[in-house]
Amino acid sequence: MATAAEYSEETSQSKPDSPVHEEEYEHVRIRFQYLKSTRSVKDCFVGRLPKYINPCKDEDILKGEGNSYSIYNVTYDQEFIISRPLSLEKDVCNEWFSNRPPSEDMAWMEIIRKKRSYPKSAKYGMKFSFRGVRIVGGSMTSPNTFVGHWKLLATNDRYEHMEVSVQAESLKVNIEKHFDIDDLFDTNDVFHFKLEVAFESLHDTIIVHKTSTCLVMVLNLKSSPKIYKQTPGRTVTAIGIQTGFENVGCVNTYCIEFDLCRHELTEIELLLARFIFCGFHVAYANLKTTFVNSACPAIALATDDFEVAYAWQCVQSIGYKVTDQLSPEIKRYIEQLCREKASQIAQIFYNLAVRLIEKPFFFFREELDLIIQRTTKTVNAKKDVPSHCSLAARVMLTPTKLIYLPKEPVFQNRILRQYGEDYFIKVLIRDDDFEKLSNVQSRALDNILDRMKEIFKEGFNIHDRHYEFLGCSNCQLREHSFWFFHPHDDINAQGIRKSSGDLSSEMCIASYISRFGLCFSSTQRTVDVDKDCVEYIKDVTNDKYCFTDGIGCISPHLAKRVAKELHIYPVPSAFQIRFGGCKGVVAQNPALGNEKDALCIRSSMKKFESDSRNLEILEVTRPEGDFT
């Protein structure tokens, strides 16, 4: 079945068999998705179309492939030739929605035209702006069901507006709540906020519901919008609660309603054409909307198994498109699964989270049953993890929410090896589009930094555990990732830091983090080196330079032992190491002897005192390919 882009190219040279002049004709493709049966399209649509719309090829019918929702799993694709293109969308929509049987209420209809059929202005990067729109945030629970949670409505104040603008050049949709008169900005308590949605963070289909008085456009999100707060003379990145709706990060869908008495239909249609030029599909549907005044309560599983509770949080943190479907019946079913599939249930939840996060909507019970079938045997994920890696839990902190992520293999470090990974969690700080936070404006990230500071000072809870900040390596700090730890058995974060080495002389916070961060370097454990085999030597320097900064020596005998432990052949000439409180590179020195272990540490390599005796390896020298 051809895509919209492929169809545009495929039909660009097509010629009708009719004697009427070619310019009067246009080839279009009409696609129906989420059908129960093709019979409804053939009987209630194709046979009732106006005479200027005629089928010209056999239809393509797909069942169980492509888009499906429960029993609505049929896609019908038909090519037509038309002779009056200006009234096509109106006539086709009227015929389908007037004659569509009730059994096909889930169906989407998409009209795929050659791009040259649209106005030239849709091709270029003009800006679209609509004031006085009605916007609701929520979720899609089926192809045609929208559940609203947050009404972005203006107050009765005549100066306050909701505005939607689309910047076609920058490929962004902006949703703004603001005031018209500058005199109202007499205090910082009055502000307007903006939600910025990048095109790439949208699912590829714009759903449209049209009546005689309004047109509703539905945008399904892959990630949450960025939020900006604007006060007099200042624009800063905001956190979710500053929009007036604490759970804004749970919103997966925005529903935008245009009043056709106020907004020109031709301009809205031009905007839809622009979306098509940018690679989106536009599907017409009979949208059903409901509104709930409070968030659907999350289900707290009655389990003593932390990993099961954590894996379930990975599912629930996806947003309203999950929690809106967690009925009492679903809760009882999940609790039953926890009893019957105790050895598999955590992996089932992890797999379910990975599957659901990619979908704009789904039938939760069927998706869960499908994952259960695919997870057919007891899965021990640790068996597939390399010996130098550990499975680590991860959470992502964004300006609007905390996202729980399935465990993934991470390179081990000294701390994980010593204490085990079960009570550690990796916290990633990200913007709402999952990119690293950055801003060139001074203090523009103050709100987010305040929220981060609270997490670092107070920690956070997951199920029956409380996690507190532990530390990070320099590399992890650059990547905005940090390790947190759950205290247990008289072991806490402060105790781990104290036992890792003597850092009492470090008064500078940045230096302390950097020094302690050596323990979090991603390394492979090799051999323990006896104290008698370690020699601390001076650097080679002159008045201006240190010629051996961070460079020590290793005997060939010890190098062979290390290479054997790493399963490397031939033996590398140099190793990047962590040894106690030392860091740097050691190179083989034949003068140290081929029959004894010897490790020479320069003064510049030693950062602090530590009792750790294992020679940990980050990297080794290896042959490089010749590309000349």
C-alpha positions in Angstrom: 0.0 0.0 0.0 1.5 3.3 -1.0 2.2 6.0 1.5 1.1 9.6 0.9 4.5 10.6 -0.3 4.9 7.6 -2.6 1.4 8.1 -4.0 2.3 11.7 -4.9 5.2 10.5 -7.0 3.4 7.4 -8.3 0.4 9.4 -9.7 2.2 12.5 -10.9 2.4 11.1 -14.5 -1.0 9.3 -14.5 -3.4 10.0 -17.3 -7.2 9.3 -17.2 -8.8 7.1 -19.9 -11.6 9.7 -20.2 -11.5 12.0 -23.2 -11.9 15.1 -20.9 -8.8 17.2 -20.7 -6.1 16.0 -18.2 -6.0 19.2 -16.1 -9.7 18.7 -15.1 -8.8 15.4 -13.4 -7.0 14.4 -10.3 -6.0 11.1 -8.8 -6.6 10.8 -5.1 -6.5 7.9 -2.6 -8.9 7.5 0.2 -7.8 5.4 3.1 -10.0 4.0 6.0 -8.3 2.7 9.1 -9.7 1.0 12.2 -12.6 -0.6 10.4 -14.5 -3.7 11.4 -15.4 -4.7 7.9 -14.8 -3.4 4.4 -18.5 -4.0 3.5 -19.5 -0.8 5.3 -17.2 1.3 3.0 -18.3 -0.4 -0.1 -22.0 -0.3 0.7 -22.3 3.0 2.6 -19.6 5.1 0.9 -18.2 4.0 -2.5 -21.6 3.4 -4.0 -23.0 6.7 -2.7 -20.2 9.1 -3.8 -21.0 12.0 -6.2 -20.6 11.2 -9.9 -17.4 13.2 -10.2 -15.6 10.8 -7.9 -15.0 7.4 -9.5 -13.0 4.4 -8.5 -10.2 3.7 -11.0 -8.3 0.8 -9.4 -9.0 -2.2 -7.3 -9.0 -1.6 -3.6 -6.2 -2.7 -1.2 -7.5 -4.4 1.9 -5.3 -5.2 4.9 -6.4 -7.0 8.0 -4.4 -7.4 11.2 -1.6 -5.4 9.6 -0.7 -1.7 10.1 -3.0 0.2 12.5 -5.4 -1.8 14.5 -7.4 -1.5 17.7 -9.0 -4.6 19.1 -11.6 -5.9 16.5 -11.1 -2.7 14.5 -8.2 -4.0 12.5 -9.1 -3.6 8.9 -7.5 -1.0 6.6 -9.3 -0.2 3.3 -7.4 1.8 0.6 -9.0 2.9 -2.7 -7.8 5.1 -5.6 -10.3 7.4 -7.2 -10.3 9.9 -10.1 -12.1 13.1 -9.6 -13.0 16.1 -11.8 -14.0 18.7 -9.2 -11.1 18.8 -6.7 -12.1 22.0 -4.8 -15.1 20.4 -3.1 -13.5 17.0 -2.5 -12.9 17.1 1.3 -16.4 18.5 2.0 -18.2 16.0 -0.2 -16.3 13.0 0.9 -16.6 13.8 4.6 -20.4 14.4 4.2 -20.9 11.1 2.5 -19.0 9.0 5.0 -20.1 10.6 8.2 -23.8 10.8 7.0 -24.0 7.2 6.0 -21.4 5.5 8.2 -23.0 2.6 10.2 -22.7 2.9 14.0 -20.5 -0.2 14.0 -17.8 1.8 12.3 -17.6 4.6 14.9 -13.8 4.0 15.4 -12.9 4.5 11.8 -10.5 7.1 10.5 -10.7 8.5 6.9 -7.7 10.0 5.2 -7.8 11.8 1.8 -4.4 11.5 0.2 -3.8 14.0 -2.6 -0.9 15.0 -4.7 0.9 17.8 -3.0 0.6 20.0 -6.0 -3.1 20.0 -5.5 -2.8 22.2 -2.4 -2.3 25.9 -2.4 1.3 27.1 -2.9 1.1 29.0 0.3 0.9 25.7 2.2 4.3 24.7 0.9 6.2 27.6 2.4 7.0 28.6 6.0 4.3 31.1 6.8 3.1 31.5 10.4 -0.4 30.6 11.5 -2.0 32.2 14.5 -5.5 31.6 16.1 -6.7 33.5 19.1 -9.7 32.6 21.2 -9.4 28.8 20.8 -10.5 26.3 23.3 -7.8 23.8 24.4 -8.0 20.7 26.5 -5.2 18.4 27.7 -5.8 14.7 28.3 -5.4 11.4 26.5 -6.7 9.3 23.7 -8.0 5.9 24.9 -9.2 4.7 21.5 -9.0 5.9 17.9 -12.0 8.2 18.5 -12.2 8.7 22.3 -10.6 11.7 24.0 -10.5 12.0 27.8 -9.9 15.5 29.0 -8.2 16.5 32.3 -7.1 20.1 31.9 -9.1 22.9 30.3 -6.8 25.7 29.2 -9.6 28.2 29.4 -9.3 32.0 29.7 -11.1 33.7 32.5 -13.9 36.1 32.0 -11.4 38.9 31.8 -11.7 40.3 28.3 -7.9 40.8 28.1 -7.0 37.2 28.6 -6.7 34.9 25.6 -5.7 31.4 24.6 -3.7 31.4 21.4 -2.4 28.6 19.1 0.3 29.5 16.7 2.2 27.3 14.3 5.7 28.3 13.2 6.2 26.4 10.0 9.8 27.4 9.5 10.9 26.3 13.0 8.5 23.4 12.9 6.8 24.1 16.3 3.3 24.5 17.6 2.9 27.1 20.4 0.0 27.1 22.9 -0.1 30.4 24.8 -2.1 31.9 27.6 -1.5 35.7 27.8 -2.8 39.2 28.2 -3.2 41.9 25.6 -2.4 45.0 27.6 1.1 45.7 28.9 -0.3 47.8 31.7 -1.6 44.6 33.3 2.0 43.5 33.9 2.5 45.6 37.0 3.6 42.7 39.1 5.4 39.4 38.7 2.4 37.6 40.0 0.8 38.2 36.6 2.4 36.1 33.8 1.5 34.2 30.8 2.9 30.8 29.9 3.7 29.1 26.6 3.7 25.4 25.7 6.1 24.7 22.9 5.6 21.5 20.9 8.2 20.5 18.3 6.8 18.7 15.2 9.2 15.9 15.9 7.6 15.3 19.3 4.2 14.7 17.7 2.8 11.4 16.4 2.4 11.4 12.7 -1.4 11.7 12.4 -3.4 14.8 13.1 -7.0 13.8 14.0 -9.7 16.1 12.8 -13.4 16.2 13.9 -15.6 18.7 12.0 -19.1 20.0 12.7 -21.1 22.9 11.3 -19.9 25.2 14.1 -16.4 24.0 15.0 -13.4 22.1 13.9 -11.4 20.0 16.5 -7.8 19.2 15.9 -6.1 16.5 18.0 -2.4 16.4 18.6 -0.9 13.2 20.1 2.4 13.7 21.8 5.5 11.5 22.0 7.0 13.8 24.7 5.7 16.7 26.8 5.9 20.3 25.5 8.5 22.6 26.8 7.0 25.2 29.2 8.0 28.9 29.3 6.9 31.5 31.8 6.9 35.1 30.7 6.8 38.1 33.0 7.8 41.7 32.2 11.1 41.7 30.4 11.9 38.1 31.2 11.3 34.6 29.7 12.3 31.6 31.8 11.8 27.9 31.5 9.0 26.8 33.8 8.0 23.7 35.7 4.7 22.0 35.3 2.9 23.4 38.4 3.5 26.9 37.2 0.9 26.3 34.5 -1.8 26.0 37.2 -2.1 22.2 36.6 0.2 20.1 38.6 -0.1 17.0 36.4 0.6 18.7 33.1 3.4 16.1 32.5 0.8 13.3 32.4 -1.0 14.9 29.4 -0.4 12.8 26.3 -2.8 14.6 23.9 -4.0 18.2 23.3 -7.4 18.8 21.8 -7.7 22.2 20.0 -11.2 23.5 19.2 -11.6 26.2 16.5 -14.8 28.2 16.5 -15.8 28.5 12.8 -17.8 31.7 13.6 -14.5 33.3 14.7 -11.8 31.5 12.7 -11.7 31.2 8.9 -12.1 27.6 7.8 -9.9 28.2 4.8 -7.0 29.3 7.0 -7.5 26.2 9.2 -7.5 24.0 6.1 -4.3 25.7 4.9 -2.7 24.8 8.3 -3.7 21.2 7.8 -2.2 21.3 4.3 1.0 22.6 5.9 1.1 19.7 8.3 0.7 17.4 5.3 3.7 19.1 3.5 5.7 18.5 6.7 5.1 14.7 6.5 2.0 14.4 8.7 -1.2 12.5 7.9 -4.6 14.1 8.5 -7.4 11.7 9.4 -11.0 12.6 9.8 -12.9 10.9 12.7 -16.1 11.1 14.7 -14.5 12.2 18.0 -16.1 11.4 21.3 -15.0 13.5 24.3 -15.4 13.1 28.0 -14.0 15.2 30.8 -12.8 14.1 34.3 -12.4 16.6 37.1 -9.6 14.7 38.8 -6.7 12.5 37.7 -7.4 8.8 37.4 -5.8 7.4 40.6 -2.7 5.4 40.1 -2.9 1.8 41.1 -0.6 0.9 44.0 0.1 -2.8 43.9 0.0 -4.7 47.2 3.4 -6.4 46.8 6.5 -6.7 48.9 8.6 -7.2 45.7 10.2 -3.8 45.0 11.1 -4.7 41.4 7.5 -5.6 40.6 6.3 -2.3 42.1 9.1 -0.4 40.2 8.3 -2.1 36.9 4.6 -1.2 37.4 5.6 2.4 38.0 7.4 2.3 34.6 4.0 1.6 33.0 2.0 4.2 35.0 4.4 7.0 34.6 3.7 7.0 30.8 0.8 9.3 31.5 -3.0 9.6 31.3 -3.2 7.3 28.2 -2.4 4.5 30.7 -4.0 5.6 33.9 -7.3 6.5 32.2 -7.8 2.8 31.4 -7.0 1.4 34.8 -10.5 0.5 35.8 -11.3 -1.6 38.9 -11.6 -4.7 36.6 -8.1 -4.0 35.3 -6.7 -3.6 38.8 -8.2 -7.0 39.9 -6.7 -8.6 36.7 -3.2 -7.2 37.4 -3.3 -8.3 41.0 -4.3 -11.8 39.8 -1.3 -11.7 37.4 1.0 -10.8 40.2 0.0 -13.9 42.0 -0.1 -16.3 39.0 3.0 -15.1 37.2 5.2 -13.9 40.1 8.4 -14.9 38.4 7.6 -13.1 35.2 5.5 -10.1 36.1 8.3 -7.6 36.5 9.6 -8.4 33.0 6.0 -8.3 31.7 5.6 -4.8 33.0 9.0 -3.7 31.6 8.1 -5.0 28.1 4.6 -3.4 28.4 6.1 0.0 29.2 8.4 -0.2 26.2 5.5 -1.0 23.9 3.0 1.5 25.2 5.2 4.5 25.3 5.5 4.4 21.5 1.7 4.3 20.8 -0.6 7.3 20.7 -3.4 5.1 22.1 -4.2 1.5 22.7 -6.6 -1.1 24.2 -4.8 -1.7 27.5 -6.1 -5.1 28.3 -5.3 -6.5 24.9 -1.8 -5.0 24.9 -1.1 -6.5 28.3 -2.4 -10.0 27.1 -0.2 -9.7 24.0 2.9 -9.0 26.2 2.1 -11.9 28.5 2.0 -14.3 25.5 5.3 -13.0 24.2 6.9 -13.4 27.7 6.2 -17.1 27.6 8.9 -18.3 29.9 10.6 -17.2 33.1 13.0 -14.5 32.1 16.2 -13.9 34.0 17.5 -10.7 32.4 20.7 -10.9 34.4 21.8 -13.9 32.5 22.1 -11.8 29.3 24.1 -9.0 31.0 27.9 -9.1 30.4 30.0 -9.7 33.5 31.3 -6.2 33.6 27.8 -4.7 33.5 24.9 -4.4 36.0 21.2 -3.9 35.5 20.3 -0.5 36.9 17.0 1.1 37.6 16.6 4.6 36.0 14.3 7.6 36.5 14.2 10.7 34.3 13.5 14.0 36.0 12.0 16.6 33.7 10.4 20.0 34.3 7.0 18.4 34.4 7.3 14.9 35.7 9.3 11.9 36.9 9.5 9.1 34.3 10.4 5.6 35.5 12.4 3.7 32.9 13.0 -0.1 32.6 16.2 -1.4 34.0 19.1 -1.4 31.5 22.7 -2.7 31.6 25.2 -0.1 32.7 29.0 -0.4 33.0 29.9 -1.4 36.5 31.9 0.9 38.8 33.7 0.4 42.1 30.6 1.3 44.1 28.2 -1.0 42.3 30.6 -3.9 42.6 31.1 -3.4 46.3 27.5 -2.9 47.3 25.5 -4.5 44.5 23.1 -2.7 42.2 19.8 -3.6 43.9 19.6 -0.4 46.0 21.0 2.0 43.5 19.1 4.1 41.0 20.4 6.4 38.2 18.6 9.8 37.9 18.8 11.5 34.5 18.0 15.2 34.3 16.4 16.1 31.0 14.2 18.6 29.3 10.7 17.6 28.4 11.9 16.6 24.9 14.4 14.2 26.5 17.4 16.4 25.5 19.9 17.7 28.0 18.9 21.0 29.7 20.6 24.0 28.3 20.0 27.8 28.1 22.2 30.7 27.2 20.1 33.2 29.2 21.3 33.9 32.8 18.9 32.5 35.4 16.5 31.1 32.7 16.6 27.7 34.3 16.1 28.9 37.9 12.7 27.2 38.3 14.0 23.8 37.1 17.2 24.1 39.2 15.1 24.8 42.3 13.2 21.6 41.6 16.4 19.7 41.1 17.8 21.1 44.3 14.8 19.8 46.2 15.3 16.3 44.8 19.0 16.3 45.7 18.4 17.6 49.2 15.4 15.7 50.2 15.6 12.6 47.9 12.5 10.8 46.6 10.4 7.8 47.3 9.6 4.8 45.2 7.2 2.2 46.8 8.6 1.5 50.2 12.1 2.9 49.5 13.6 6.4 50.0 16.5 7.3 47.8 19.1 9.9 48.7 21.8 11.5 46.5 25.1 9.7 46.5 27.4 11.0 43.7 28.5 10.9 40.1 31.6 10.8 37.9 32.8 13.8 35.9 31.5 12.2 32.7 28.1 11.5 34.3 27.9 15.1 35.5 28.4 16.3 32.0 25.6 14.0 30.9 23.4 15.3 33.7 23.1 11.8 35.4 23.5 11.0 39.0 23.5 8.0 41.4 21.0 7.8 44.3 21.0 5.1 47.0 18.4 3.6 49.3 19.8 3.2 52.9 19.6 -0.3 54.3 21.3 -2.5 56.9 23.1 0.5 58.4 24.5 1.5 55.0 23.8 5.0 53.8 25.1 7.4 51.3 27.3 9.2 53.8 28.8 5.9 54.9 29.6 4.9 51.3 31.3 8.2 50.7 33.3 7.9 53.9 34.4 4.3 53.2 35.5 5.1 49.7 38.5 7.1 50.7 39.8 10.1 52.7 38.2 13.2 51.2 38.3 15.3 54.4 40.8 17.7 52.9 38.5 18.7 50.0 36.7 21.9 51.0 35.6 22.8 47.5 32.3 21.1 46.6 33.2 20.8 42.9 36.5 19.3 43.8 34.9 16.9 46.3 32.4 15.7 43.6 35.2 15.2 41.1 37.4 13.3 43.5 34.6 11.0 44.8 33.4 10.7 41.2 36.5 8.5 40.5 34.6 5.7 42.3 31.8 6.0 39.7 34.0 5.7 36.6 32.9 2.9 34.3 35.6 0.3 34.8 36.3 -3.4 34.6 37.7 -5.1 37.7 40.9 -7.0 37.1 43.6 -8.0 39.7 44.4 -6.9 43.2 47.8 -5.3 43.5 49.7 -5.8 46.8 51.0 -2.8 48.6 54.6 -4.0 48.2 54.2 -4.0 44.4 53.2 -0.3 44.2 55.7 2.4 44.1 54.8 6.1 44.3 57.3 8.1 42.2 57.8 11.8 41.4 56.8 13.4 38.1 59.4 14.5 35.5 59.2 18.3 35.5 61.0 21.5 34.9 60.3 25.1 35.8 57.4 25.3 33.3 56.0 21.9 32.5 55.1 18.5 33.9 56.2 15.9 31.3 54.6 12.9 33.0 51.2 14.4 34.1 48.9 11.4 34.8 51.3 8.8 33.2 52.7 5.9 35.3 54.3 2.5 34.5 53.3 -1.1 34.7 55.5 -4.2 34.5 55.0 -6.6 31.5 54.3 -9.4 34.0 51.4 -7.4 35.7 50.2 -6.2 32.3 49.9 -9.9 31.1 47.8 -10.7 34.2 45.5 -7.7 33.6 45.1 -8.6 29.9 44.3 -12.2 30.8 41.6 -11.0 33.2 40.1 -8.9 30.4 40.4 -11.7 27.9 42.5 -9.5 25.6 45.3 -10.6 23.3 47.9 -9.3 22.4 48.7 -7.6 25.7 48.1 -3.8 25.4 51.0 -1.4 25.7 49.0 1.0 28.0 46.0 1.0 30.2 43.7 3.8 31.4 43.2 3.0 35.1 41.6 3.7 38.4 43.5 2.4 41.4 42.3 3.5 44.8 42.3 7.3 44.8 44.5 7.4 41.7 43.7 8.0 38.0 45.6 8.1 34.8 47.4 5.9 32.3 50.1 3.3 32.9 52.4 2.2 30.1 54.4 -1.0 30.0 58.0 -0.5 31.1 60.3 -3.5 30.4 62.8 -2.1 32.9 60.4 -3.2 35.7 61.0 -6.8 34.9 59.1 -9.7 33.2 58.7 -11.9 36.3 57.2 -9.6 39.0 54.2 -7.4 39.5 55.1 -3.7 39.6 53.0 -0.6 39.4 54.5 2.9 39.4 52.1 5.7 40.3 53.1 9.3 39.7 52.4 12.1 42.2 50.1 13.7 39.6 48.0 10.6 39.5 47.1 10.5 43.1 44.0 12.4 44.1 43.1 11.0 47.5 43.9 8.1 49.9 41.8 4.9 49.5 42.1 1.4 50.7 40.9 -0.1 47.4 43.7 -2.4 45.9 42.0 -3.5 42.7 43.5 -2.3 39.4 40.4 -1.1 37.5 40.5 -0.6 33.7 38.6 2.0 31.7 40.3 1.6 28.3 43.3 0.0 26.7 45.4 0.7 23.6 44.4 -1.3 20.5 45.2 -1.4 16.8 43.3 1.0 14.6 42.1 0.4 11.1 44.1 2.0 8.2 41.8 4.1 6.1 44.5 5.6 3.8 
